[in-house]
């Protein structure tokens, strides 16, 4: 199962002008990926790209917001046989996995920018670095392998 959340608009925009952060979290390994998008309507395009990189996605869990229930995303999930499981809109507690992951990643990114004294417009780069760090850290809840190890082990 994949948990997803959309954050934004984020200011300042990322280097390429993206104002939204789309997060995908694997329920089993807790590995995550972050995509930066310019418009909320780009969710379907990014989810389709995400599916091409993932071997098997059976269920997609997200907040039941307009961006997610738009026809394009429904069509993508239907075409590949992914079951959708929306929770009630604007209830972050119900989408806790993705919401908490976003908080953790944004906190790490802000800390990196603050410590390095780099400008805020590099927030997107810092967020990607936070994702890379997250996926490479061993977790006791996973008996110490990294989420990267679980994701790419055969």
N, CA, C and O of each residue as an XYZ file, in Angstrom:
616
protein
N       0.846     -1.169      0.000
C       0.000      0.000      0.000
C       0.896      1.238      0.000
O       1.938      1.274      0.654
N       0.470      2.228     -0.735
C       1.178      3.498     -0.812
C       0.305      4.579     -0.175
O      -0.867      4.731     -0.520
N       0.894      5.324      0.756
C       0.235      6.482      1.357
C       0.720      7.711      0.601
O       1.878      7.775      0.190
N      -0.159      8.679      0.420
C       0.235      9.880     -0.311
C      -0.353     11.129      0.335
O      -1.421     11.099      0.945
N       0.378     12.217      0.180
C      -0.108     13.506      0.663
C       0.456     14.605     -0.233
O       1.543     14.477     -0.795
N      -0.297     15.666     -0.349
C       0.108     16.825     -1.140
C       0.243     18.022     -0.213
O      -0.690     18.353      0.518
N       1.398     18.672     -0.240
C       1.640     19.876      0.569
C       1.781     21.068     -0.353
O       2.336     20.972     -1.447
N       1.274     22.176      0.106
C       1.497     23.388     -0.647
C       0.268     24.254     -0.723
O      -0.803     23.875     -0.249
N       0.422     25.407     -1.314
C       1.616     25.872     -2.007
C       2.750     26.213     -1.038
O       2.529     26.780      0.032
N       3.951     25.857     -1.440
C       5.150     26.082     -0.648
C       5.859     27.317     -1.192
O       6.054     27.456     -2.399
N       6.232     28.191     -0.303
C       6.977     29.398     -0.683
C       8.309     29.414      0.044
O       8.359     29.084      1.229
N       9.369     29.780     -0.614
C       9.463     30.062     -2.043
C       9.391     28.772     -2.859
O       9.591     27.674     -2.339
N       9.106     28.931     -4.130
C       9.001     27.782     -5.027
C      10.357     27.093     -5.164
O      11.404     27.689     -4.908
N      10.314     25.831     -5.571
C      11.553     25.089     -5.843
C      12.270     25.731     -7.032
O      11.738     26.634     -7.676
N      13.465     25.260     -7.309
C      14.292     25.870     -8.360
C      13.606     25.938     -9.721
O      13.804     26.896    -10.468
N      12.806     24.934    -10.043
C      12.138     24.915    -11.351
C      10.738     25.514    -11.301
O       9.980     25.396    -12.264
N      10.391     26.150    -10.195
C       9.106     26.832    -10.100
C       7.972     26.011     -9.520
O       6.818     26.433     -9.590
N       8.260     24.856     -8.952
C       7.207     24.019     -8.385
C       6.796     24.546     -7.015
O       7.638     24.908     -6.193
N       5.482     24.582     -6.785
C       4.948     25.089     -5.524
C       4.327     24.002     -4.652
O       3.925     24.279     -3.522
N       4.242     22.774     -5.153
C       3.594     21.695     -4.401
C       4.551     20.523     -4.223
O       5.373     20.228     -5.090
N       4.421     19.866     -3.077
C       5.247     18.705     -2.757
C       4.321     17.502     -2.624
O       3.422     17.489     -1.783
N       4.546     16.506     -3.450
C       3.752     15.284     -3.458
C       4.592     14.161     -2.869
O       5.678     13.863     -3.366
N       4.089     13.543     -1.814
C       4.842     12.513     -1.101
C       4.181     11.155     -1.283
O       2.960     11.028     -1.194
N       5.007     10.137     -1.540
C       4.557      8.747     -1.598
C       5.331      7.964     -0.544
O       6.559      8.034     -0.498
N       4.622      7.219      0.304
C       5.254      6.431      1.359
C       4.799      4.984      1.232
O       3.601      4.704      1.222
N       5.762      4.059      1.136
C       5.477      2.631      1.084
C       5.112      2.160      2.493
O       5.877      2.369      3.435
N       3.959      1.532      2.637
C       3.479      1.115      3.954
C       4.374      0.060      4.586
O       4.572      0.073      5.801
N       4.914     -0.842      3.797
C       5.723     -1.939      4.340
C       7.109     -1.469      4.769
O       7.515     -1.680      5.912
N       7.822     -0.841      3.864
C       9.213     -0.469      4.151
C       9.355      0.935      4.729
O      10.390      1.270      5.305
N       8.319      1.754      4.576
C       8.339      3.166      4.963
C       9.308      3.988      4.109
O       9.639      5.122      4.456
N       9.758      3.413      2.998
C      10.567      4.217      2.082
C       9.658      5.287      1.491
O       8.448      5.098      1.369
N      10.252      6.392      1.133
C       9.421      7.465      0.601
C      10.075      8.097     -0.618
O      11.284      8.018     -0.832
N       9.227      8.716     -1.390
C       9.659      9.489     -2.546
C       8.894     10.797     -2.525
O       7.732     10.846     -2.120
N       9.550     11.845     -2.961
C       8.932     13.160     -3.017
C       9.031     13.670     -4.443
O      10.076     13.570     -5.086
N       7.939     14.213     -4.921
C       7.901     14.818     -6.251
C       7.466     16.266     -6.097
O       6.614     16.581     -5.267
N       8.043     17.124     -6.881
C       7.665     18.535     -6.868
C       6.847     18.813     -8.114
O       7.258     18.476     -9.225
N       5.690     19.425     -7.929
C       4.793     19.690     -9.057
C       4.364     21.157     -9.047
O       4.310     21.802     -8.000
N       4.064     21.659    -10.233
C       3.670     23.065    -10.367
C       2.192     23.269    -10.089
O       1.795     24.291     -9.530
N       1.364     22.282    -10.484
C      -0.084     22.402    -10.312
C      -0.612     21.149     -9.619
O      -0.062     20.058     -9.775
N      -1.670     21.320     -8.864
C      -2.288     20.180     -8.188
C      -2.761     19.133     -9.192
O      -2.771     17.938     -8.897
N      -3.144     19.582    -10.358
C      -3.657     18.664    -11.377
C      -2.575     17.735    -11.931
O      -2.888     16.816    -12.688
N      -1.313     17.957    -11.570
C      -0.218     17.103    -12.042
C      -0.063     15.818    -11.226
O       0.828     15.015    -11.505
N      -0.913     15.617    -10.231
C      -0.807     14.420     -9.385
C      -0.902     13.148    -10.219
O      -0.107     12.228    -10.029
N      -1.853     13.082    -11.132
C      -2.048     11.865    -11.929
C      -0.812     11.540    -12.761
O      -0.420     10.377    -12.863
N      -0.202     12.550    -13.349
C       0.999     12.347    -14.166
C       2.125     11.789    -13.304
O       2.801     10.837    -13.695
N       2.327     12.386    -12.123
C       3.406     11.928    -11.238
C       3.127     10.548    -10.667
O       4.049      9.749    -10.506
N       1.871     10.258    -10.359
C       1.541      8.925     -9.848
C       1.785      7.878    -10.925
O       2.259      6.781    -10.627
N       1.472      8.199    -12.156
C       1.730      7.281    -13.264
C       3.229      7.015    -13.404
O       3.631      5.871    -13.615
N       4.057      8.050    -13.289
C       5.520      7.873    -13.332
C       5.984      7.021    -12.157
O       6.846      6.155    -12.308
N       5.408      7.273    -10.989
C       5.743      6.513     -9.784
C       5.424      5.032     -9.982
O       6.215      4.170     -9.600
N       4.277      4.737    -10.574
C       3.874      3.343    -10.805
C       4.835      2.625    -11.744
O       5.060      1.424    -11.595
N       5.396      3.337    -12.697
C       6.332      2.718    -13.639
C       7.627      2.311    -12.952
O       8.306      1.392    -13.410
N       7.980      2.986    -11.853
C       9.194      2.653    -11.110
C       8.958      1.573    -10.059
O       9.888      0.860     -9.682
N       7.747      1.454     -9.596
C       7.408      0.463     -8.571
C       6.973     -0.826     -9.254
O       6.286     -0.803    -10.275
N       7.383     -1.945     -8.675
C       6.985     -3.225     -9.248
C       5.507     -3.511     -9.011
O       4.765     -3.807     -9.947
N       5.088     -3.420     -7.750
C       3.714     -3.780     -7.416
C       3.133     -2.749     -6.455
O       3.656     -2.538     -5.361
N       2.059     -2.120     -6.873
C       1.275     -1.274     -5.980
C      -0.144     -1.809     -6.050
O      -0.763     -1.825     -7.114
N      -0.652     -2.247     -4.904
C      -1.995     -2.813     -4.887
C      -3.037     -1.846     -4.360
O      -4.204     -1.901     -4.747
N      -2.597     -0.944     -3.457
C      -3.548     -0.040     -2.822
C      -2.933      1.348     -2.696
O      -1.743      1.492     -2.416
N      -3.756      2.359     -2.906
C      -3.317      3.750     -2.853
C      -4.194      4.485     -1.849
O      -5.405      4.595     -2.040
N      -3.582      4.988     -0.777
C      -4.299      5.633      0.322
C      -3.989      7.124      0.321
O      -2.820      7.510      0.303
N      -5.003      7.958      0.340
C      -4.817      9.405      0.263
C      -6.024     10.117      0.856
O      -7.065      9.507      1.102
N      -5.866     11.425      1.082
C      -6.988     12.232      1.537
C      -7.936     12.454      0.370
O      -7.504     12.676     -0.761
N      -9.207     12.394      0.647
C     -10.235     12.501     -0.383
C     -10.431     13.961     -0.798
O     -11.505     14.535     -0.618
N      -9.379     14.542     -1.351
C      -9.434     15.932     -1.792
C      -9.636     15.981     -3.298
O      -9.399     15.005     -4.009
N     -10.073     17.127     -3.759
C     -10.410     17.301     -5.171
C      -9.276     16.896     -6.104
O      -9.514     16.284     -7.145
N      -8.035     17.240     -5.731
C      -6.891     16.933     -6.592
C      -6.740     15.432     -6.820
O      -6.357     14.993     -7.905
N      -7.045     14.654     -5.789
C      -6.865     13.210     -5.871
C      -8.039     12.504     -6.543
O      -7.853     11.477     -7.194
N      -9.222     13.036     -6.393
C     -10.380     12.340     -6.950
C     -10.713     12.792     -8.368
O     -11.713     12.361     -8.942
N      -9.884     13.651     -8.926
C     -10.095     14.100    -10.304
C     -10.052     12.903    -11.250
O      -9.429     11.885    -10.948
N     -10.698     13.031    -12.358
C     -10.836     11.933    -13.301
C      -9.540     11.313    -13.777
O      -9.475     10.101    -13.981
N      -8.506     12.119    -13.958
C      -7.244     11.602    -14.496
C      -6.613     10.579    -13.555
O      -6.139      9.539    -14.011
N      -6.598     10.852    -12.269
C      -6.011      9.910    -11.314
C      -6.850      8.646    -11.213
O      -6.309      7.544    -11.129
N      -8.152      8.800    -11.222
C      -9.044      7.639    -11.172
C      -8.803      6.733    -12.387
O      -8.816      5.507    -12.274
N      -8.589      7.349    -13.529
C      -8.340      6.590    -14.762
C      -7.022      5.825    -14.669
O      -6.949      4.662    -15.065
N      -5.973      6.480    -14.143
C      -4.666      5.827    -13.998
C      -4.785      4.614    -13.088
O      -4.307      3.533    -13.430
N      -5.419      4.785    -11.931
C      -5.526      3.663    -10.983
C      -6.372      2.533    -11.557
O      -6.052      1.360    -11.366
N      -7.431      2.871    -12.249
C      -8.295      1.852    -12.845
C      -7.546      1.067    -13.926
O      -7.689     -0.153    -14.015
N      -6.751      1.758    -14.745
C      -6.021      1.104    -15.837
C      -4.983      0.104    -15.348
O      -4.728     -0.897    -16.017
N      -4.384      0.361    -14.194
C      -3.333     -0.534    -13.692
C      -3.825     -1.453    -12.578
O      -3.053     -2.253    -12.050
N      -5.098     -1.346    -12.217
C      -5.671     -2.237    -11.215
C      -5.285     -1.923     -9.778
O      -5.239     -2.822     -8.938
N      -5.009     -0.663     -9.489
C      -4.682     -0.251     -8.121
C      -5.978      0.133     -7.414
O      -6.758      0.946     -7.911
N      -6.192     -0.469     -6.241
C      -7.377     -0.143     -5.450
C      -7.140      1.181     -4.735
O      -6.096      1.377     -4.111
N      -8.104      2.085     -4.825
C      -7.968      3.368     -4.145
C      -8.704      3.317     -2.811
O      -9.766      2.706     -2.691
N      -8.118      3.971     -1.815
C      -8.674      3.949     -0.462
C      -8.580      5.355      0.131
O      -7.678      5.636      0.920
N      -9.509      6.241     -0.246
C      -9.443      7.606      0.265
C      -9.959      7.708      1.697
O     -10.865      6.976      2.097
N      -9.375      8.621      2.458
C      -9.909      8.923      3.783
C     -10.614     10.277      3.708
O     -10.533     10.960      2.687
N     -11.284     10.656      4.747
C     -12.039     11.900      4.779
C     -11.119     13.104      4.559
O     -10.015     13.161      5.100
N     -11.581     14.049      3.772
C     -10.799     15.258      3.478
C     -10.501     16.058      4.736
O     -11.310     16.120      5.661
N      -9.324     16.666      4.748
C      -8.900     17.583      5.802
C      -8.945     16.957      7.199
O      -9.273     17.624      8.181
N      -8.614     15.684      7.270
C      -8.477     15.001      8.564
C      -7.102     14.343      8.588
O      -6.980     13.148      8.318
N      -6.066     15.115      8.909
C      -4.694     14.608      8.855
C      -4.461     13.357      9.698
O      -3.603     12.542      9.361
N      -5.209     13.192     10.787
C      -5.010     12.018     11.643
C      -5.305     10.719     10.899
O      -4.709      9.684     11.196
N      -6.219     10.772      9.935
C      -6.555      9.562      9.185
C      -5.501      9.215      8.138
O      -5.412      8.069      7.699
N      -4.713     10.191      7.744
C      -3.639      9.962      6.778
C      -2.300     10.178      7.485
O      -1.395     10.820      6.952
N      -2.198      9.633      8.679
C      -1.072      9.901      9.561
C       0.283      9.510      9.028
O       1.262     10.211      9.285
N       0.379      8.414      8.292
C       1.679      7.955      7.785
C       2.290      9.006      6.865
O       3.437      9.410      7.058
N       1.535      9.447      5.875
C       2.058     10.436      4.923
C       2.225     11.807      5.573
O       3.198     12.512      5.303
N       1.281     12.182      6.426
C       1.365     13.487      7.097
C       2.608     13.558      7.987
O       3.332     14.554      7.972
N       2.849     12.501      8.757
C       4.006     12.483      9.653
C       5.308     12.478      8.854
O       6.282     13.131      9.231
N       5.315     11.736      7.749
C       6.516     11.695      6.908
C       6.824     13.087      6.362
O       7.980     13.512      6.351
N       5.795     13.792      5.911
C       6.001     15.160      5.422
C       6.593     16.041      6.509
O       7.531     16.798      6.258
N       6.052     15.945      7.710
C       6.555     16.775      8.817
C       8.027     16.478      9.076
O       8.836     17.393      9.232
N       8.369     15.190      9.121
C       9.753     14.790      9.377
C      10.683     15.304      8.281
O      11.748     15.848      8.573
N      10.286     15.133      7.031
C      11.126     15.566      5.911
C      11.289     17.083      5.873
O      12.391     17.584      5.651
N      10.201     17.811      6.089
C      10.291     19.274      6.090
C      11.145     19.768      7.252
O      11.912     20.717      7.093
N      11.022     19.135      8.421
C      11.858     19.526      9.566
C      13.338     19.302      9.265
O      14.173     20.154      9.569
N      13.658     18.156      8.668
C      15.057     17.879      8.309
C      15.563     18.888      7.283
O      16.680     19.392      7.398
N      14.742     19.178      6.283
C      15.135     20.128      5.237
C      15.368     21.520      5.824
O      16.351     22.183      5.494
N      14.465     21.954      6.690
C      14.636     23.276      7.314
C      15.892     23.318      8.167
O      16.612     24.316      8.164
N      16.161     22.243      8.896
C      17.366     22.197      9.733
C      18.630     22.270      8.877
O      19.587     22.959      9.231
N      18.630     21.558      7.751
C      19.798     21.595      6.864
C      20.016     22.997      6.296
O      21.146     23.483      6.247
N      18.931     23.642      5.867
C      19.052     24.994      5.320
C      19.525     25.976      6.387
O      20.375     26.827      6.124
N      18.976     25.856      7.581
C      19.354     26.764      8.668
C      20.822     26.581      9.035
O      21.565     27.554      9.166
N      21.231     25.329      9.198
C      22.603     25.045      9.614
C      23.623     25.467      8.553
O      24.706     25.952      8.880
N      23.268     25.277      7.295
C      24.203     25.593      6.207
C      24.148     27.060      5.788
O      24.996     27.535      5.032
N      23.134     27.770      6.292
C      22.920     29.178      5.942
C      22.666     29.374      4.442
O      22.969     30.427      3.880
N      22.106     28.342      3.809
C      21.750     28.442      2.396
C      20.405     29.149      2.259
O      19.615     29.154      3.204
N      20.131     29.746      1.096
C      18.865     30.458      0.908
C      17.663     29.510      0.869
O      17.790     28.336      0.520
N      16.505     30.040      1.233
C      15.285     29.238      1.331
C      14.821     28.672     -0.004
O      14.123     27.658     -0.029
N      15.196     29.306     -1.118
C      14.736     28.783     -2.408
C      15.360     27.420     -2.728
O      14.949     26.764     -3.685
N      16.332     26.997     -1.948
C      16.917     25.662     -2.113
C      16.184     24.617     -1.273
O      16.684     23.508     -1.084
N      15.011     24.969     -0.775
C      14.216     24.054      0.043
C      13.898     22.746     -0.660
O      13.889     21.692     -0.024
N      13.640     22.794     -1.952
C      13.356     21.572     -2.703
C      14.551     20.632     -2.708
O      14.395     19.423     -2.534
N      15.732     21.177     -2.907
C      16.958     20.366     -2.882
C      17.184     19.785     -1.488
O      17.571     18.626     -1.344
N      16.938     20.602     -0.463
C      17.100     20.127      0.911
C      16.092     19.026      1.221
O      16.403     18.074      1.937
N      14.882     19.159      0.679
C      13.862     18.134      0.897
C      14.269     16.821      0.241
O      14.084     15.754      0.827
N      14.821     16.884     -0.967
C      15.301     15.666     -1.641
C      16.442     15.030     -0.856
O      16.524     13.806     -0.756
N      17.318     15.855     -0.301
C      18.409     15.329      0.528
C      17.848     14.648      1.769
O      18.351     13.606      2.190
N      16.808     15.233      2.355
C      16.168     14.633      3.533
C      15.564     13.276      3.192
O      15.623     12.349      3.999
N      14.983     13.157      2.002
C      14.426     11.871      1.558
C      15.539     10.835      1.420
O      15.398      9.700      1.876
N      16.638     11.226      0.795
C      17.769     10.300      0.631
C      18.298      9.839      1.981
O      18.567      8.653      2.173
N      18.446     10.769      2.912
C      18.908     10.407      4.256
C      17.922      9.466      4.935
O      18.318      8.466      5.534
N      16.645      9.790      4.840
C      15.610      8.949      5.454
C      15.675      7.514      4.935
O      15.586      6.562      5.710
N      15.827      7.369      3.637
C      15.820      6.036      3.036
C      17.099      5.245      3.307
O      17.139      4.042      3.049
N      18.139      5.892      3.820
C      19.414      5.214      4.090
C      19.684      4.963      5.575
O      20.709      4.377      5.925
N      18.782      5.397      6.443
C      18.983      5.227      7.886
C      18.344      3.919      8.340
O      17.195      3.649      7.991
N      19.070      3.090      9.120
C      18.473      1.856      9.639
C      17.395      2.167     10.685
O      17.514      3.124     11.450
N      16.354      1.350     10.704
C      15.249      1.534     11.637
C      15.061      0.281     12.480
O      15.007     -0.831     11.956
N      14.963      0.472     13.792
C      14.773     -0.676     14.683
C      13.430     -1.348     14.439
O      13.303     -2.557     14.631
N      12.429     -0.586     14.021
C      11.122     -1.186     13.748
C      11.179     -2.136     12.557
O      10.285     -2.965     12.380
N      12.212     -2.023     11.748
C      12.400     -2.913     10.596
C      13.519     -3.922     10.868
O      14.039     -4.537      9.937
N      13.888     -4.091     12.137
C      15.000     -4.966     12.543
C      16.320     -4.510     11.943
O      17.162     -5.334     11.587
N      16.500     -3.222     11.833
C      17.724     -2.520     11.466
C      18.119     -2.431      9.995
O      19.137     -1.796      9.717
N      17.420     -2.997      9.049
C      17.819     -2.669      7.676
C      17.315     -1.267      7.329
O      16.453     -0.716      8.014
N      17.852     -0.717      6.281
C      17.371      0.585      5.819
C      16.152      0.373      4.934
O      15.928     -0.727      4.429
N      15.370      1.422      4.749
C      14.232      1.301      3.841
C      14.723      1.038      2.419
O      14.036      0.387      1.631
N      15.901      1.541      2.097
C      16.504      1.296      0.780
C      16.781     -0.197      0.601
O      16.495     -0.762     -0.455
N      17.343     -0.838      1.642
C      17.628     -2.276      1.574
C      16.357     -3.077      1.327
O      16.346     -3.995      0.507
N      15.297     -2.733      2.029
C      14.037     -3.457      1.876
C      13.457     -3.227      0.489
O      12.970     -4.158     -0.152
N      13.511     -1.996      0.035
C      12.930     -1.643     -1.262
C      13.631     -2.353     -2.417
O      12.978     -2.795     -3.363
N      14.958     -2.465     -2.344
C      15.709     -3.005     -3.474
C      16.257     -4.412     -3.256
O      16.986     -4.921     -4.107
N      15.924     -5.049     -2.137
C      16.396     -6.424     -1.933
C      15.580     -7.364     -2.806
O      14.416     -7.104     -3.110
N      16.204     -8.443     -3.196
C      15.510     -9.391     -4.079
C      15.161    -10.656     -3.355
O      14.575    -11.564     -3.945
